[in-house]
Amino acid sequence: MADIQGQVKETIARLQQPIDNLQTLLSLLAAPLDNFGILPPQFRKYNTDPLPPNSVNVRKHISPIQCALLEHILPVWDTALRDNKPSATLLVKQYFCPDPFVNARPVSGDISLKAYETILTGRLGHDGIRFLESLAREYPMDRLWTAVFEGTTSALEKDQHLAVKDLTWEDCVRDVISVPAKVANAVGSAGRGLDIPPVLENGMYLNGVCRRVEVLVEKLSQRPARSEFVPSVSYLITKLVNVGAFPPSPPTTRSQPSFWQINLPVIRQRLHSISQPEPYTLAWRKLILSIPSSLTLRSVLASLFASLNSVEPALNASARGRAQVKSEALLLSGALGDLTEDEDQLWETATNLMLGRDWEESYARIFVCWIAGPGGTNSKALRAFLELVVDAWSVSDHIKHSLLSRHRYLTSLFLLTASYLPSDDLQAVVFSPLFMQGIGTYISHLDTSVRRCGMLTAEVIAQRTDKKLAFGDWEGDDSGKPWCRQMRELIKAKDAEADLNVLGGSETAEGTTSIEGDTSSEALASTEPPINPAKATFVTPETGYDSDDSLTGYASPPSSRSASPTPSELEEIEKDPTLNVGIKKVLRPVYLAQLGDLIRGTGQKLGGDEPQEVDKIEMALNCGEELIRKKREYGTELVENAVNLVYGFLALHDNFDLPGFDEKRQGAMNALVACAPRRAAPALIEEFFKNQYSIDQRHVALNALAVGARELASLPVPPSQVPKEKTSFPSKMMPEPLHRRYLAASQANTTLLPLMVEDLSRKAIDRGKEATEDKVPEIVRERRLKINKAPTITEVKSSSSDAISRLRLGNVPQVKNTTFTEVAAEFFIGPLINRFWLFLRDEQAREERTSQREGRQKYYSAGTGLLLHPLVLSQFLRTLAILVNAAQNAPEWLAVLAPDSLELAVTIGTRPISRAESEDDAEDPQAEREGKEAAVLTAALELALIVLDGCIEVDGGKSLGLEHTSLLLGSGEWAGAVFARLEKGLRVEGGGGLHEAKLQRAAAGVLLKVDELTSRWKRSMIDTR
């Protein structure tokens, strides 16, 4: 026995460890399913290592296997399982939701019970939501009830005590009812890329649960001896009340569930179709009366009353109107039985609802008809109810302060109840002090319509007890007289004596059709044959040929050359197995180490049947970003392989002209920085300052840092937009699709950062403009005179939504996502600035050592392709500006990040970083031009502008103005000098046109920000004593 258990534990342990290949995984998955007897036939060939019979226990072993599948197998092997033929995802699904072929087996019910528990206790992801969707469709509440109370898989479990089953059922109900809330929380915390399936939406899901309750009640009605199971269904009803499935009024939105709105049409149809409805009615009555809480019972009855079909008009005295009232009363009798005083809790709750809430007069007719019973023979209940009505109708506060609708409702209850009683039973009412006092209060009421309610009641009761009382003046259309006449006409006959045959079968059929359409729409959709769309046909006019002669083609001799193959034909030829004999296919990587091997290679010579390097690189690019993001919250695998992947992707070259190479590589690099910032960002910064990379590769690194940082900071990343420039050579030499492709590829890595920095600079300048406008009296007065706009809908902040999610999820551990403010200083901005200063020192020292040499022996640090080249340096400054802006809320912002970044911008903008700049200035000292490149100068000023704007936003510029005064004033002098020279017509290298406008705007923006800071803190910056 120990060896058998050891084999099962070994199988579970192997599922929790990394698996080498797909065949091994399929063998491990097939063995337990075959032991359960639910292994699909098409997968029996994979059961190469079967387990001994009856060695796997569902209650003991299925939960660890399910956890291993959710936490270890699916995050790694989902794509490989899906690509397998036949799809091996069916094997995994069998562990959570066995297919319909084995649905009726007891082991399938036990597996579904454990699946709810396993999925909802862990962290809910895409796979768990997919399994919950299947469980909701294939294992509804009545199937789960059967699994708990009637499904047994062993002789030992047959002897289980009922209390143990009740505990299991309570856990099952809690799990099933909590599915919509937990799915919504999981989708809300996951952000983009995950949607709630329609079946799991709150309204539709709970309506489905409510619908299966009726099926369960119908099943219990066929076995009245099993009444000990009624409390289990009562517990389910209580939970549905707690989640709002019994609304006090009919729902108006699709997201709100309603138990009775779903089930009343089915109950009505069953009462009409069953030859002996007494067992079905008794089952519903036992269920309602078994509800332990009076508050729960009140919610159930209030929702039931509100879901009844009202009669329009309310006082319709026609035969059809009376039949409709009787039909609804019989529906109440079918669901609750006859209302008598013997059932104290039901009587008190129902009568309190009838007298305590405001209903229409049609509901008064239904209530009285229900209390009267079949044929109006329940005189005892009617007398007791009439006493309660008289008490409520005669209250002085009600008569003085209630609305007219309330007066008419209670008057209707009074008169309708009295119409069912003989004269002797009404004698007590006539001599009741409360009744006499109420009549007097009504007659003295100032509102004529209310006064006539009391007068009508007095006349009708007097006539039915052979007394003489006539107020007269009932003709006319004013002061509620028409309503009084309709009420007199109504009480001439009894609704309980109406003939239901006048309704026919139309309404019943309508209700049945509607509910069947709601509950089985998917089944109908699956059984209906698909309708093929009609093919378009072209009809030739009878008038004959009507085209212009110039549009007529002409016959040409056939070409001797064969037609060129189309792209689809080329793909088919490439996939032809007879042409690729012996060549191995590149397997899709499931681990990050395998992804690293694909992009870095082994350096060994490939064999004849080994896949080529181009195939490996293409596979790595196609699945790189997806695999990296999938491993973000999966253990430490990403942390261990992040640096290796950074080296591999950054060093890639497009030697094979692969389609989408730049976009896919950039996406993988962005994912690395966003998903593993503590490892990927420092490694990327270290590689950036090495001279072995090209300008394109350096741009990829800078883009990854910027985009990854903004993603960590939950900031929007603008899409790359290629300007529509007219070029003569590509459009003349290539077709338009290829033109667009190569033009976009050549500029994909250089346009993203300028667009983002330009957007940030514009926002910073606009904020300064708004602050300046507040100081102009005319603008302030104009704003105050304008009508304020209505408040718009605002998004709930992530902090509050996270708190609500934590409260709802209880103790479920949630993975904490890294924010950019946590890693900005230590892993992004700090290493980037410090490494730049070290690199600049080394480069200037190298230039100094070779300054005495001539020609090519002299080293220039700003040469083509090097980091200090203006093209790369400007991108570096833009990246730093984006990082600084994203880190504005970091705790190190005011003390470290802002002053260090501003110092770097001022230094690069004012001092030469290479001997080439100094030599150019020395050769022509009188030249009216700026030594700095326009791109570098613009980027430095934009960085300074973003830093200054951030300081104003955080603390009004206090820290920068008081603790770094010289740096602030130096920034102002630098920007003023640049702006003044531009105003004088100074030429800037690489400037002109749009670049010159950007430079001038950035310089002006820095000047305004510095002026705003100095004017605010000038008294503290300079001692005037």
N, C-alpha and C positions, 0 to 999 in steps of 0.2 A: 504493500500500500504506500509505503514511504517513497519507493522508486517511482510509482505512478504520479504521486503528487510532485515529486521532484521534476519529472518531465514537463508537467504543466507549468511549474514555476520557472523552469528554464526557458520555455517558450515565451512567457511574459517578459522575462528579463532580456531576452534577445530582441523583443520588440521595442524595448526601452533604450537599446544601444544602437549606434550607427550600423547600418546594414550595407553590405558590399554591392549587391546587385538586385535587380527586380525579381529574378526567379526565386532567390532565397526569401524575399519578402512575401511573395505569393504563396510559397510553401508554408510559411509561418501563419499566414492568414487562413489558409484552407483547412489546416488540421483541427482547430477548435470548432469551426463551423460544421465540419463533417462529424465531429463527436456529438454536436447538438442535433444533427440530422437536418440541417437547413442549408447545406452547401449546394449552390446552384450546379446543375449537371455539367455546364460548360467549363467549370473550374475544377472538376474532379481530377483532371490530369496533373494538376499542380500539387495534389496531396501526396507528396513523395515520402513524407515522414509522418504517418498517421499516429495519433495518440490512442492509448488503450480505451476500450469502450467504457462509457460512463465515468471517465476520469475527470472531466471538466464540470464543475458545479456552477450553475448560473448565478446563484446568489453570492457565491464566494469569489469567483474568478472573472466574471464579466466586467465588473467595474474597473479593475486594474487594466484589462485589455482595452476598454474604451478610453481610459485616460491616456494610455500609451499611444493609441491611434490619434487622439486629438492633439497631444503635446509633442509627439516625436515623429510619427509617420506622415500625417497629412501635411504639416508645414514643409516637409522635405520632398515627399514622393507624390504629391497630388498630381502634378503634371505628367509624370511618368506613368502613374496608374491610369490616368485618363487617356493617354496615347496608346496604351496597350490594347490589342485586339484579341478577344472582346474586352471592353472597358472594365478594368479591374476595380474601378470605384464601387461597383456593385458588391464586391467582397467586403469593403469597408462599411458600406451601408447596411449590410446584413447584421453587423454588430450593434446597430442602433435601431434600425427600422426594417425588420425582415420583410421580404417581398410578399405580395398577395398569395402566392402559391403555398406559403407556409404560415399564413396569418392566423389560421384557426388553431394552430398547435399551442399547447400551454407554454412551451419554452419561448415562443415568440412574444407572448404577452409579458413574461418575466423580463425578457431583454428590453422591451419598450419601457417598462417601469424603471429599470436601472438606467436606461438612456436618458430619461428626463432628469433623474437625480444627478448623473454624471455631468451632463451638459450644463445644467444650471448652477451647479456648485463651483465650477471652474470659471476661468475667464472666457467669456462668450465671444467667439469670432465668427468668421464667414462660414466655416464648415459646420459649426454648431448650429447656426441659424438655418442652414440648409437642411440639417437633420431634423430640426424642430418643425420645419415646414412639412417634411414628409410624415413625421409623426402625427401632426395635426390632421392630415388627410387620411392616413391609413390606420391609425390607432386612436380613435376618438374616445370620449369618456366612457361610453357603455362598454367598449372593448376593454378598457383598462379596469372597469369594475368587474367584468368577467374574469380578468386575469387575477385580480386580488381575491375574490370570494369564491370563484368556481374553478379557476385554472389551477391544477396541481400537477407537478412534475415528478413527484415521488410519493411513496406510501407514507413516509414520515410527515410530509407537509399536509396530507389529508387530515391528520389529527390535530392540526394547529387550532389553538383556541381562537374563538371569535374575537377576543380582545386584541390578539396579535394582528389579525387581519384588519381590524378597525384602525390600529396605529399605522399600518402600512397604507391603508386607504387615505388617512388624513395627510400623511406625507405626500402621497401622490396628488391629492387635490391641491395642496399648497403649491407644489411644483407646477402643475398644469395651469392654475389660475395666474401664477406670477410670470408666465411666459411673455405676454405683451409688454409689460413694464420692463422686464430685463432685456428684451430685444431692443426696445426703444432706447434704453440707457446705453447698451452696447453700441448701437448705431450712432447715437449722439456723441459718445466719447471717441469713436473711431474717425469721425470727420468724413472727408470725401471718400468716394469709392465704395460705399456700402449703403444699400437701401433696404428698407423694411419690406419683406414680401407681403403682398396683399392679404394672404391667408393669416399672417401673424399681426396684422393691424388690430388695434384694440377692439373696435366695433365688430369687425367681421369674425375675429377669433372667438370672442366671448359669445357672439350669436351662434356660432357653431357648437360651442359647449352647451349652450342653452337648448339647442335643438336636440342634442343627444340625450339630454335629461328626459325629454318626452319619450324617446325610444326606450330608455331605461325603465320609466314608469309603466309603459305598455308591456315590457317584458315581465315586470314584477306582478302586473295584474293577471297574467296568465298562470302565476304560481302563488296564489294567496297564502299558501302554507308557509312561504318563506318571508313572513312579515318581520323577522328579526333583522333583515337587511334594510328596512325602511330608514332607520336612523342614519345609515351611511349616505343615502341620497339627501336626507335632511341636512346633513353637514355640508354637502355640496351646495345646496340652496343657500345656506347661511353665508358661505364664502362668495357666492355670486352676488348676494345682497351687498356685501362689504365692498365689492369692486364696482358697484353701480349698474349691475345688470337689471335692476328693478327700478327704473326711473319713475318719479311721481307723476310725470306727464309724458305723452308720446314723444319719442325722440324726433328731432328736426334735422339732425346731421347724420351722416353715414358712420361717423366715428363713435357714436353713442350706441351701446347695445341695449336691447330690450328683450327680456325673457318672454313676456306674454305676447308681444307683437310677433315674435317668431313662432310661438307654439299655439296660440289661440286658433288660427285657421286649421291646424292639424287636429286639435282637440275637437273642433266643431265637425270636421269631416269624419273623425272616428265615431263620434256620438251618433251621427246619422247613418253610418255604414255598418256598425256592429249590431248584430241582432240582439245581443244581451249586453248593454253598456254598463250594467251594475258593477261588475268587477273592475272595470276601468275607472268608473267614478269613485268607487271605494278606494282604489289605490291612490288617486289624487287626494282624496279627503284625508286618508291616513298620513300621507306625506305632509300636507299643510298643517294638520293638527299636531304632528310630531316636532314641529319647529319649537325649540325650547324658549326662545326669547320673544317676548311680546313686541319689542321694537322691531325685530326682524319680521315677525308676522304682520305687523302694521305696514312695513314697507312692501311686503309681498302683496297684500290685499289692495293697498293704494295703487300700486302699479297695475294690478289686475283690473280694478274699476276704471282706471284712466284709459286702459287699452280696449275697452268695450266700444262697439260701434254705436254712436249716438244716432237718434232719429231726427231727421230734418223734414219739416219743422218739428220743434220739440213737442207741441201739443196737437200733433196730427192724429185725428180721431178716426181716420179711415181704416178699413179692414187690413190693408197692407201695413200701415203704420203700427197698428196694434200687434200684428203678427211679428213685425221686426222687434218690438219690445219683448214679446214672449220668447222669441228665439234667443235674444241676449240673456234673458232670465234663465232659460234652460241651460245656456252655456255656463252661467254661474253655478247652477245646480250640478252640472256635470263635473265641474272642477272642485267645488267646495261642498256639494251635497246640500240638503235643506238646512236653512238657518233656524236654529231653535235655541231656547234658553238652556238646554241641557249641556251644551258645550260652552262653558262660561267664557273661556279665553277667546274663542272665535266670535261669540255673540258680542262681547264687550268691544273687541277690536273693530269688528265690522260696523256696529252701530255708531261707535265714536267717529269713524271715518265718514259715515253717511251724514251725521249731524254736525261734525266739526269742520268739514271742508265745504267750499263753495262749488256746487255742481250745477249743471244745467237741469231744466225741468225734465228732459228726456231720461236723465239718469235717475231722477226720482221715480219715474214710471217703472224703470228696470228694477230698482231696489225693492219697491213695494210688490211688484209681481214675483220677484224671487222669494221674498219673505212669505207671501201668500201661499206659495207652493202650487202643485198641480191642481188646477181648477179652483184655486183660491180657498182651499179648505183648512189652512193652517191658522185657525182663529186665535189660538193661544199666543202664537208668536206675534200676530197682528195686534192683539190687545197690548201686549208688553211693549211693542214698538210704538204704538200710539201714545202710550204714557210718556215715553221718552221724547216724542215729537212735541207733545203739548208742553212739556217742561221747557224745551228749547224755544218753541214758538212764543211762549208767554213771557219770556225774560224781558224786563223793562229796558235794560241796556241794549239788547238786540233791537227792540222796536224803535228806539230813539236814534241809534247810531249806525245800524247796518245799511248797506246799499240796497237799492231796489231789487237787484238780481238775487240777493240773499233772501229777501222777504218773499219773493215769488217762489224760490226753491222750497223753503220751509212750508209755505202755504200749500204748495203742490203735494209735498209729503203728507201733510195733515189731511187734505181733502181726499187724496187717493187712498190712504190707509182707511179713512172713515168710510169710503165707498164700498170696501170689502166687508164691513162689519154690519151686523143687523142693528135695529133700533135699540134693543135692550142693552147692547154693549156700549152704546154711545151715551146712555143716560148718565153714567159716571162722569163723562166729560162735561156734560152740560152743567152739572152742579159742582164742578171743580172750581175752587177759589182761584187757582192760577189762570184757568181759562177765562173766568169772568173778569179778572183783573187785566188780562191781556187784551180782551175786547175793548175795555174802557180806554186803555192806553193807545190802542190802534185808532179808535174813533177820534181821539184828541190830537192825533198827529197832524202836523202842518202840511205835509206832502200829501196831495190828493191821491196819487197812485198808491202810496203806502197805506193810506187810510182805507182804500177800497179793498186791499188784501184782507184786512180785519173784518170789514163789513161783509165781504163775500163768504168768509169762513163762518161768521155768525149766522148768516141766512141759511147756508147749506146745512149746518149742524142742526139748526132749529127745524128745518123742513124734514130732516131724516129722523128726528125725535118727535114728530107730530106737534111741533110748537109753531106759533104764528109770529113771524118776524119778516118784515119787508121794508127795506130802505128805499127801494125804487131808484129811478134815474140811472138805469144801466145801459141805455141806448146812447149811441154816439161813438166818436173815435178819439175822444180826449181822455186824459187822466187814467189810462190803463183799462178803460172799459172793454176794448176788444179782447184783451187778455182774459178778463173775467168771463166774458161770454164763451171763449174757447175752453176755459177750464170747466164751466158748467156742462158744456157739450161732452167733454172728455169723460167726466165721472158718471155719465149716464150708462156706461157699459164698463166691463172689466177687461183689462188687457190679458189676464190669465185665462180667459175663456175664448181667446182669439183662435182662428183656424189657421194653422201653419201651411195648409195646402195652397193658400193664395200666393205664397212666396215661390212655390215651385222648386226646382233644383238648380236654378241659375246662380243664386248666391253661394250655395254650397260648392257647386262646381267651380265657381270663380275663386273662392278661397283655397280650394284644393289645388287648382292650377297654379295659383300664385306661389304657394309654399313649395310645391314641387319644382317650380321654376327657380326658386331661390336656392333650394338645397341640392338640387341635382343638375345644375346647369353645366357643371364640368362633365358629368356622365353623358349628358345629351350631346355636348360638344365632341366627346370622344367617339360616340356611336354614330353620329350623323355622317353620311358619306361626304367627302370633300367635293365641293362644287367647282369645277374647272371654269375659269373665266372664258367668256366667249372670245374667240379669235377675231381679230380685226379683218375685215374683208374690204377690198377695194372694188367698187362698182364702176364699170366703164360706161360713160354716157352713151345713150343710144344715138346721139347725133354724130358719133364717130370721133375721129382724131381732131383735137382742138388745140394742140400745142403750136407754138410759134416755130417757124422753120429754122430759126437760128438756134433753137434748143434741141434740134434733132441730131442724134449721133450718126456716125458714119462707120461703115465697115472697114476694118483694118486687117492686114494679113497677120495670122498668128505668129507669135514670137517663137523662135527655136529654143530659147532659154527656158529652163524650168522656173516655176514661181518660187519666190523666196519663202522660207518657212515663217509662219507667224510666231509671236512670242509664246502662245499657248502650245504650239507644236514643238517648239524648242524645249519647253519644260517637260512635255511628255517624253521626248527623246532622252532628256537627261535622267528622268526617273525610270526609264526602261530597265528592268532587272537583267535582261539578257545582254545589255551593253556594259554593265557594271559588275561583272562576275568577279568575286573575290575581294572587292573593295569594301572595307568596313565603313559603316555609317557612324558619324560622330554622335555619340550619345549625349542627350541633354543633361547638363550638370545638375545635380541635386544638392551638392555641398559646395561651399565657397572655395574649399581647397581644390576641387575639381575645376572650378571656374578659373582659379589662378593658374592651374596647369595649362589650360587652353590658351590663355593669352601670353604666357611667358615661355611655354615650350620646355623641352628637356635638353635641347642642344644635340641630341643624338640623330643619326641618320635614319630616315624613315624607311621601313620595309616596303615591299611591293604592294602589299594589301593594306597598308596603314593609310588613314585619311590624311589628306594634304593639309598644310598649314593654313591655307585660305579657308578651308572648311571649319577648322577649329576656331579661327578668329571670328568668322561669321556667326558661328553658334554662340560664342562668348558675347558678341555684341548684341545678338538678338534676345538673349535671356539674361544679360548681366544686370540691368537695372531692376528687373522684376525679381530676380533671385536675391539681390542685396536688400531691397525693401521688405521682402518676405522674411528675411532673417533678422530684421531690426529688433524684434522683441523675443527672439528665439535663442535663449541661452547666451553663451559667450562665443559662439562660432564667428560672428561678425567681428567682434573685438579682436579675436586671434588672427583673422585673415585680412583685416582692413588695410594694414600697411602694405602687405604683399600685393593686394589688388590695386592700391594707389600706384605703386611702382609699375605694375603691368599695364594698366590702362593709360597712364601718362606717357609711357614709352612707345605706345603703338604708333605705327605709320600706316598710311593708306597705300600700301604697296600694290594691292590687288584691285583698286578702284571699286570697292564694295559700295553698294547703294546705301545711303543714309549713314555712312561711317561716322561723320562728325557729330550728327545728332545723337546717335546711340552711345558713342563714347562719352559725349558731354553729359547725357542722362545718367550713365553709370557713375561718373565722377561726382555729379551733384548728389546722387543717392548716397554715395560713400560719406561725403561731408555731412549730409543731413542725418544719416542714420548712425554714424560712428564718429561724432565730432572730436572726441578726446584722443582718438588714434589717427584718424585720417587727416585732420587739419594740420597738426604739427608736422606730419610726414610730408604733406603736400607743400607746406611752406619751406621745409628744408630742401626739397628737391627743386623748388622754384629758383633758388639762389645758386644752383649749379649751372655751369656754362655748357652743359652737354645737350641742352634742349633748344629746340627751334622756337621762333616767335609764336607759331601756331600752338605749340604745346604749352608755352607759358600762358597764352590766352586761355587755353582750356583750364589750366590750374586756377587762374584768377576768376574765371567765370564760376567754377565749382565752389570756390570760397564764398563768393558773393551770393550766389543763388542758394547754396546750402545754408548760409547764415540767415538769409531772409526767411527761408522755410522754417528754420528753428525758431525764429522770432515771430512766426505766424503772420508774416507780412506778404502781401501779394507780389508775385514775380511777373513783371510784364513780359509778354511774348516778344520774341525777336522779330523785328519788323525791318525788312530790307527796303531802303528807299528806291523809288521807281526812277532810276537814272537811265537815260537813253545812251546806249553804247552802240557804236556802229559795227565793231568787229564780231561780237557774238551773234547779233541778230542776223547778220548776213551769212555767217558761216555755219550756223546750226539751226535746227528747228526750234520753235518757241518752247516746247516742254524741256528740251535739253538746255536751252538758254537760261530758263528760270532755275533749273536745277543747279547748274554750275555757278551761276551768279549768287544764288543763296548760299551755296556751300562755301564760296570764297569769302563771304562776309558774315557767316553765322557766328564766328567767335569774336568779332570786333565791334558789332553794333549793339550788343545787349547791354554792356556796362555803360556806354555813353548815354543811352536812352534812360536808364535807371537813374544815373547821376543828374542828368538834365531835369528829370521829373522832381527829384529831391531839391535841387537848387531852386526850381520855380516855386515849389511850395514854401521854401524858406523865405524867398523874397516876397511872396504874397502875404505871409504872416507878418512880415515887417511892415508891409503897406497897410494892412488892416490895423496894426497897432498905431501907425502914424495917423491914420484917418480919424482915430478917436480923439486926437488933439485938435482937430479942425472944428470950430463951433458950427459952421454951416452944415458939414456932413453929419455931425452928431444930431443936430436939430432935424435934418431930413430923415434920419433913421427913426427918430422917435415919433415922427408924424406918420410913418408908414404903419399899416396894419400888420400886426404880428401874425406869422403863419401858424397854422394849427400844428400841434406836436405830431410828429410822425412816429411810426412804429420803430422801436429801437431793438437792437439785438441783445439778447441776454448775454452778459459777460461770461467768459469761460470759467472764471473762478466760481461763480454762483452755480452754474450748471454742473461743474465737477462736484461741488458740495452736495447738491441734490442727488447726483448719481451715487455718491458714496453712501448717503443715507438710505437710498432705496436698495442698493446692493448689499447692505449689511457688512459682513466681514469678508466679502469676496476680495481677494488681493488684486489690485489693479496696478499694472506696470506704469511707473512714473516716467513720463516723457521728458527728455532733457530740453530745457529752454536755452535760448542763446545768451540770456543775461547770466546764466550760471557758468558758461564756458568762454564768454567773449574775451575777457582780459587774459586768462591763463593760456588758452589754446588758440586764439585767433589773432587779436590785435597786438597783444604783448609780444609774442614770438615774431610777428610780421615786422613790427617797428624795430625791435632789437636786432633781428637778423639783417635788416636793411642797413643799419648803422655799421655793423661789423663788415658787411659786404662792401659798403662804400669806403670804409677805412682801408680794407685790403686792396681794393681797386686803385685808390689814390696812391697808396704806397707802391704798387706795381708800376703805375705811371711815373712816379718819382724816380724809381730805379732805372727806368729806360729813357728818361728825359734827355740825356746827353747823347743818345744814339741818333743815327740818321736813317731816313727812309722807312722801310718796312720793319726795321728793328725796333722802332719806337712803338710802344703799346698805347692804344687808346681804349679807355674803358667804355666809351659811348659808341663803339663801332656797331656795324650792322649785325643784328641778331643777338647782341648782348643785352643785359638787363637794363643798363643805363641808356640804351637807345631811346629816343623820344617816344617811339611807337609803343615800347614795352613799359617805359616809366610812366607814361600818362595812364595806361591801363592799370598799373599798380596803384597809382594815386586814386583813381576812381574806385577800385576795389576797396581801398582803405576807407574812402568816404562812405561807401555802402555799409561796411562793417561798423563804422563808428555810429552811423545813423541807427542801425539795428540794435546797437548796444546802449542806447540812450538811457534805459532804465536800469542798467547794471550798477551795483553798488560802487564800483571803482571808477565810474564815469567822471565825476567832478575832480577827483584827486589825481587820477593817473591817465585815463584814456584821453580826455579832452585836451589837457595841456601837452601831452606827448604828441598827439596827432597834429595839433596846431603848430607846435615847434617844427615838426617834420615838414609841414606845408610851407612855413615861412622860410626854412633853410633851403629847401629845393627851389623856391621861387626867387630867392635873393642872392644865393651864393652859387658860384660855378661848381658843378659836380665832376667835371672832367677838364683836363688841360686843353681840350679842343676849344671849349668856350673861351678860355682865357687867351689863347693864341689868336682867335678870331677878333676879340676885342682889341688886342695889342696891335694887330696888323692895320686896323682902320679905326682909330679912336674917335674920329670925327663923324663916323657913320651914324645917321639918324635911324637906328634900328635897335631893337632889344635882342640881347644875346640868347635868350631862352627861346625854345620852340614854342609856338602858340599853343600846341596841344598840351605840353607840360605845364606851361604857365596857367592855362585855363583850368586844368585838373587840380593844380595846387590851390588856386583861388576858390574853386568849388569845394574842395576839402575844408578850407578855412571857413567858408560860408556855412557849411553844414555843422561844423563844430561850434561856431558862435551861435547859430540858431538853436542848437541843442542846449547849450548852456543857458540861454535865455528861457527856454521852455522848462528846464529842470529847476533852477533856483533863481531865475532872473538875472543871471550873470554875476552873482555875488562872489562865488569862489574864484572864478577866472579874473574878475576885475580887481579883487583885493589881494589875492595870493600870487597872481601872475600878471602884475600890472605892466611890467616892461614888455612881456610877450604880447599882451593885448595892444599896447600902444605901437609896438613894432609892426604888428599886423596892419594897423590902420595906416601907418606911414608907407608901408609897402604897397597896399592897395591904392592909396592916394597917388603914389608916384606912377604906378602903372596906368591908372585912369587919366592922370594929367598928360602923360606922354601920348596916350591914344587920342586924347582930345586935340593934341597938337599935330596929329597926323603921323605919328611914329610908325615905322614899318616893323612888323614882327615876323620872324622866320616861320614859314608854314602857315601864315595867317591869310587874311583876306576873305571877304564875303561872309559866309555864315560863321566861320571860326572867329573872325574879328568881333562879330556881334556877341557871340557867346563870351568871349574874353572881356569885353567891355561891360556886359551885364553882370558877370561874376565879380569884377572889380568894384562896380557900383554897389552890389549887394553886400560885399565885405565892408565897404565904407559905411553904409547905413547901419549895419549891425554893430560895428565898433562905436559909431556915434551914439547909438541907443544905449550901449553899455556904459560908455564914459559919462554921458549926461545923467545917467541914473546913479552912478557910484562915484562921481567926480569929487564930492566933498570928502568921502572916505579915502579916496586914493591919494589926495594931495592935502597936506597939513597947511591950513591957512593962518595958523597963529603967528 
